[in-house]
Amino acid sequence: MKTSVWLWGIVETVIWYGFIYYLLYVLKNPVDLWFSSAVLLALVYAGTAACPWVHNSDAWRRMIGKTA
């Protein structure tokens, strides 16, 4: 496996750890619902986009303009 695959895997792991940590924080403490929802949604999008499997898919290549 290439180094970039490992790097994206580590980035994805850190993002999903942040998602779980923030989700538990939101469930325990009184917070603003709209802001917390936006943060959690952004973390889900970032975690999905950082997934190495997503980077190797044909749909991702078409989206960024690189035809396989």
CORWO-V740845 format. One record per run of one state. SS is the DSSP state (H for helix, E for strand, C for the rest). FROM is the first residue (numbers start at 1). TO is the last residue. Records with the same first field share a line. If there is no record, write none. Layout:
SS: FROM-TO  FROM-TO
This chain:
C: 1-2  29-32  50-51  56-57  65-68
H: 3-28  33-49  52-55  58-64
